[in-house]
Amino acid sequence: MKGQPSGTCELCCRSPLATTVHHLVPREKGGALQPTALLCKACHRQIHALYTNDDLVTLDLTTIAALRQDTQIASYLKWIVKQAPGAEPKLRKSQRVRGKR
């Protein structure tokens, strides 16, 4: 059922929580039929708050392993794993991302 806490986030590994589908290669960059990952809303929002779709491809952040190794995402993961599975923290888009939209 949509919105029911039943999955595990592939990025932060918290569970049980509702997950969303994240296209590892953005759809607009040719990723519609490429692999996806199930992420919690908090992780999914954080990725897109830090990086544009162009950034994700340019910086080669198109796998879970690459996302985990990114310094900004790694810092976020250290913090989010300490939060309750249902937590939906407030976030602000990075100034660089805000300027590109």
The 8 nearest C-alpha neighbors of each residue, nearest first, counted from 0:
[[1, 3, 2, 5, 4, 17, 18, 6],
 [0, 2, 3, 17, 4, 18, 19, 5],
 [1, 3, 17, 0, 4, 18, 16, 5],
 [4, 2, 17, 1, 0, 5, 16, 6],
 [16, 5, 3, 17, 15, 6, 2, 14],
 [4, 6, 15, 16, 3, 17, 7, 14],
 [7, 5, 15, 16, 17, 14, 4, 18],
 [6, 8, 14, 13, 12, 15, 9, 16],
 [7, 9, 38, 12, 39, 10, 13, 11],
 [8, 10, 12, 38, 37, 11, 7, 36],
 [9, 11, 8, 12, 63, 38, 42, 67],
 [10, 12, 13, 8, 76, 9, 80, 79],
 [13, 11, 8, 9, 10, 7, 14, 80],
 [14, 12, 11, 7, 8, 84, 80, 15],
 [15, 13, 7, 16, 84, 6, 12, 8],
 [14, 16, 5, 4, 6, 7, 84, 13],
 [4, 15, 17, 14, 6, 5, 84, 7],
 [16, 18, 4, 2, 3, 6, 5, 39],
 [17, 19, 39, 38, 37, 6, 16, 40],
 [18, 20, 38, 37, 39, 21, 40, 17],
 [19, 21, 37, 36, 35, 38, 22, 18],
 [22, 20, 36, 35, 23, 37, 19, 38],
 [23, 21, 35, 24, 25, 30, 20, 36],
 [22, 24, 61, 35, 21, 62, 25, 34],
 [23, 25, 30, 22, 61, 26, 28, 56],
 [26, 24, 30, 28, 22, 27, 52, 23],
 [27, 25, 30, 31, 29, 28, 24, 22],
 [26, 28, 25, 29, 30, 31, 52, 24],
 [29, 27, 25, 26, 30, 24, 52, 56],
 [30, 28, 26, 27, 31, 25, 24, 32],
 [29, 31, 26, 24, 33, 25, 32, 28],
 [30, 32, 26, 33, 29, 22, 25, 27],
 [33, 31, 30, 34, 29, 26, 35, 22],
 [32, 34, 30, 31, 35, 24, 22, 23],
 [35, 33, 23, 22, 32, 36, 30, 24],
 [34, 36, 22, 23, 21, 20, 33, 37],
 [37, 35, 21, 20, 38, 9, 22, 23],
 [36, 38, 20, 19, 18, 9, 8, 21],
 [39, 37, 8, 18, 19, 9, 43, 36],
 [38, 40, 18, 8, 41, 42, 19, 17],
 [39, 41, 43, 42, 44, 38, 18, 19],
 [40, 42, 44, 39, 43, 87, 45, 88],
 [43, 41, 45, 44, 39, 40, 38, 46],
 [44, 42, 40, 46, 45, 41, 38, 39],
 [43, 45, 41, 47, 42, 46, 40, 48],
 [46, 44, 48, 42, 47, 43, 41, 49],
 [47, 45, 49, 43, 48, 44, 50, 42],
 [46, 48, 50, 44, 49, 45, 51, 43],
 [49, 47, 92, 45, 46, 50, 44, 93],
 [50, 48, 46, 47, 93, 92, 45, 96],
 [51, 49, 47, 54, 48, 46, 96, 55],
 [50, 52, 54, 53, 96, 47, 55, 49],
 [51, 53, 55, 54, 25, 50, 56, 28],
 [52, 54, 51, 56, 55, 57, 50, 28],
 [55, 53, 57, 51, 52, 56, 50, 58],
 [54, 56, 60, 52, 58, 53, 57, 59],
 [55, 57, 59, 54, 53, 58, 60, 61],
 [56, 58, 54, 59, 55, 53, 60, 52],
 [57, 59, 55, 56, 60, 54, 53, 61],
 [60, 58, 56, 61, 57, 55, 65, 62],
 [61, 59, 55, 65, 66, 58, 62, 56],
 [60, 62, 23, 59, 24, 55, 56, 65],
 [63, 61, 65, 64, 60, 23, 66, 59],
 [62, 64, 66, 65, 67, 10, 61, 9],
 [65, 63, 67, 62, 66, 68, 60, 61],
 [66, 64, 68, 62, 60, 67, 63, 69],
 [65, 67, 63, 69, 60, 68, 64, 62],
 [68, 66, 64, 65, 73, 69, 72, 63],
 [69, 67, 65, 66, 73, 70, 64, 72],
 [68, 70, 66, 72, 67, 71, 73, 65],
 [69, 71, 73, 72, 74, 68, 67, 75],
 [72, 70, 74, 73, 69, 75, 49, 68],
 [71, 73, 75, 74, 69, 70, 76, 67],
 [74, 72, 76, 70, 75, 67, 71, 69],
 [73, 75, 71, 77, 72, 76, 70, 78],
 [74, 76, 72, 78, 73, 77, 79, 71],
 [77, 75, 73, 79, 78, 74, 80, 72],
 [78, 76, 74, 75, 79, 80, 73, 81],
 [77, 79, 76, 75, 80, 81, 74, 82],
 [78, 80, 76, 82, 81, 77, 75, 11],
 [81, 79, 82, 78, 77, 76, 11, 13],
 [80, 82, 79, 78, 83, 77, 76, 84],
 [83, 81, 79, 80, 86, 84, 78, 85],
 [82, 84, 86, 85, 81, 80, 13, 79],
 [85, 83, 86, 14, 13, 16, 82, 15],
 [86, 84, 83, 16, 87, 4, 82, 15],
 [87, 85, 83, 84, 88, 82, 41, 79],
 [88, 86, 41, 85, 89, 40, 84, 83],
 [89, 87, 86, 90, 41, 79, 82, 45],
 [90, 88, 87, 91, 41, 86, 45, 44],
 [91, 89, 88, 92, 45, 48, 44, 41],
 [90, 92, 93, 48, 89, 94, 45, 49],
 [91, 93, 48, 97, 49, 96, 94, 90],
 [92, 94, 96, 95, 49, 48, 97, 91],
 [93, 95, 97, 96, 98, 92, 91, 49],
 [94, 96, 98, 93, 97, 99, 92, 49],
 [97, 95, 99, 93, 98, 94, 51, 50],
 [98, 96, 94, 99, 95, 100, 92, 93],
 [97, 99, 95, 96, 100, 94, 93, 92],
 [100, 98, 96, 97, 95, 51, 94, 50],
 [99, 97, 98, 96, 51, 95, 94, 92]]
